[in-house]
Amino acid sequence: MMIAMIAGAIWGGVAPATAQSALTVAPLVSLAEHRVDAGFGVERSLGPVVGGVGTLRFGPRLAVAVRALGGSLFGSKGVLDRDVGELGVEGSMVAGPWLSLQAGVARRAYATRVARQTWTTVAAGAAARVAFAGGAIHGVGRAALLPVVSVPGLPDPGVAFRAAAGLEYRIRGTTLGVEYSLERYDFPIEGGVRRLEQLTALTLLLRLRPQ
């Protein structure tokens, strides 16, 4: 219900504001760490992820962002290396001077030399921005619940969420940002084993507005 309300508010307001649309692009690079505990100890892999986000803003309140990411995560001793790729879309609506509501869907794939696993997630949450130094610097915090997480061969997780915090520094039409993010998935117990999985990333991005 919450997702439907947020999505309806976002998409319902897009049409009348299209005349004021503006595009920004943000190339990014991340150092990502993936951890899985499926009852046999923690499997850890670490590596670079690169990609970008394109955001189309419809007036001062509404925006739609599309992101594409990809990279390689190198396993610790005894853990297979894996490639990761993701494509997602997210809508946001400004709800106050410092608060935005967000809803989105993403498709992610992990691939090793022996198997490929795909994830489909739906997220609903909010982002907060607080200005410092006369508005040149912003503190940014985001949090979202993931009520829909579909992974073939696994049950739906009982708990799934995403959180992030960072800083953005703006110079004219360019914004440099750094962010630390965490995704956590707690799956139900099956056969006496509980699967826990998380993905963390330290990300640098450069947001540009094409002339």
C-alpha positions in Angstrom: 0.0 0.0 0.0 2.8 2.4 0.9 4.6 1.7 -2.4 1.4 2.3 -4.4 0.8 5.7 -2.6 4.3 6.9 -3.2 4.4 5.7 -6.8 1.0 7.2 -7.5 2.1 10.6 -6.1 5.3 10.5 -8.1 3.9 9.4 -11.5 0.7 11.3 -11.1 2.5 14.6 -10.9 4.9 14.0 -13.8 2.7 15.0 -16.7 1.9 18.6 -15.8 5.5 19.4 -15.0 7.3 18.1 -18.2 7.8 21.6 -19.6 10.3 22.3 -16.8 12.3 19.0 -17.1 16.1 19.0 -16.6 18.6 16.2 -17.0 21.7 15.4 -14.8 24.2 12.5 -15.3 26.4 11.1 -12.6 29.3 8.7 -13.3 30.3 6.8 -10.2 32.8 4.3 -8.9 32.4 2.1 -5.8 34.4 -0.3 -3.7 31.8 -2.9 -2.8 31.9 -5.8 -0.4 29.5 -8.7 -0.6 29.1 -11.1 2.4 27.0 -14.3 2.7 26.6 -16.5 5.7 24.6 -19.6 4.7 25.6 -21.7 7.8 29.2 -22.5 6.7 30.9 -19.4 7.8 31.0 -15.9 6.1 31.9 -15.9 2.4 33.4 -12.5 1.6 34.1 -10.9 -1.8 35.4 -7.4 -2.5 36.0 -5.4 -5.7 35.3 -2.3 -7.8 31.9 -1.4 -9.3 31.5 1.4 -11.9 28.4 2.8 -13.6 26.3 5.9 -13.7 22.9 7.5 -12.8 20.8 9.6 -15.2 18.2 11.8 -13.5 15.4 13.6 -15.2 13.8 16.2 -13.0 10.3 17.4 -13.7 10.0 20.8 -12.0 11.1 21.4 -8.4 9.3 18.4 -6.8 9.5 15.3 -9.1 12.4 13.3 -10.5 13.0 9.9 -12.2 16.5 8.3 -12.0 17.8 5.3 -14.0 21.1 3.6 -12.9 23.3 1.0 -14.4 26.2 -0.6 -12.6 28.7 -3.4 -13.1 31.9 -4.8 -11.8 33.8 -7.7 -10.4 34.0 -8.9 -6.8 37.1 -11.0 -5.9 36.5 -13.7 -3.3 38.6 -14.3 -0.2 40.3 -17.7 0.2 38.0 -20.5 -1.0 35.3 -18.1 -2.2 34.5 -17.9 -5.9 35.0 -14.6 -7.7 31.8 -13.1 -9.1 30.7 -10.5 -11.5 27.8 -8.2 -10.6 25.5 -6.1 -12.7 22.5 -4.0 -11.9 19.8 -1.9 -13.7 17.3 0.1 -11.7 14.7 2.9 -11.9 13.6 5.1 -9.0 11.1 7.9 -8.7 11.2 10.6 -6.0 8.9 13.4 -4.8 9.9 16.3 -2.6 7.8 16.2 0.6 9.3 19.1 2.5 12.3 21.4 2.6 14.7 18.5 3.5 12.7 15.3 2.9 11.9 13.3 -0.3 9.8 10.1 -0.7 11.2 7.5 -3.0 10.1 4.3 -4.7 11.9 2.1 -7.1 12.6 -1.3 -8.7 15.9 -3.0 -9.5 17.2 -6.1 -11.2 20.6 -7.4 -10.1 22.7 -10.4 -11.3 25.6 -12.2 -9.6 27.6 -14.6 -11.8 30.4 -17.0 -11.0 32.0 -19.6 -13.3 29.5 -22.2 -12.1 26.2 -20.4 -11.6 24.2 -17.2 -12.1 21.8 -15.7 -9.6 19.3 -12.9 -10.3 17.6 -10.6 -7.8 14.5 -8.5 -8.3 13.8 -5.9 -5.6 11.1 -3.3 -5.0 12.0 -0.5 -2.5 10.1 2.3 -0.7 11.7 4.8 1.5 12.8 8.4 2.0 15.9 10.6 1.7 16.9 13.6 3.9 19.2 16.5 2.9 20.7 19.0 5.3 22.6 22.1 4.0 25.9 23.4 5.5 28.3 26.2 4.5 25.7 28.3 2.9 24.3 25.5 0.8 27.5 24.5 -0.8 27.7 21.3 1.2 24.8 18.9 2.0 24.6 15.9 4.3 22.5 13.2 2.8 20.8 10.2 4.4 18.6 7.6 2.8 16.7 4.6 4.2 14.3 2.2 2.5 12.5 -1.0 3.2 12.5 -3.7 0.5 9.1 -5.4 0.8 9.6 -7.4 -2.4 12.8 -9.4 -2.9 12.7 -12.2 -5.4 15.6 -14.6 -5.7 15.1 -17.9 -7.5 15.8 -20.9 -5.3 15.6 -18.9 -2.0 12.6 -18.0 0.2 11.6 -14.3 0.5 13.7 -12.6 3.3 11.9 -11.8 6.5 13.9 -8.6 6.8 15.3 -6.5 3.9 16.4 -2.9 4.0 18.8 -0.4 2.5 20.5 2.6 4.2 23.1 5.2 3.2 24.8 8.3 4.4 27.1 10.7 2.7 28.2 14.3 1.8 27.8 16.3 -1.4 29.8 19.4 -2.3 28.4 21.6 -5.1 30.3 24.0 -7.3 28.1 25.7 -9.8 26.5 23.0 -11.9 28.8 20.2 -10.7 28.3 18.1 -7.5 31.0 15.8 -6.0 29.6 13.2 -3.6 30.8 10.4 -1.3 28.5 7.9 0.2 28.6 4.7 2.3 25.7 2.3 1.8 24.4 -0.9 3.3 21.9 -3.5 2.1 20.9 -6.3 4.4 18.8 -9.4 3.8 17.8 -11.9 6.6 16.3 -15.0 5.2 14.1 -17.4 7.2 15.5 -20.5 8.8 15.4 -23.6 6.5 16.8 -26.9 7.6 18.1 -25.4 10.7 20.2 -22.9 8.8 19.6 -19.1 8.5 21.0 -17.3 5.5 22.2 -13.8 6.1 23.4 -11.6 3.2 24.6 -8.0 2.9 26.2 -5.7 0.4 28.1 -2.6 1.4 29.8 0.1 -0.8 31.8 3.2 -0.5 30.9 5.3 -3.6 32.3 8.4 -5.2 30.1 10.2 -7.8 30.3 13.3 -9.9 26.9 14.8 -10.9 26.9 16.9 -14.0 24.2 18.9 -15.8 24.7 18.8 -19.6 24.7 22.2 -21.2 
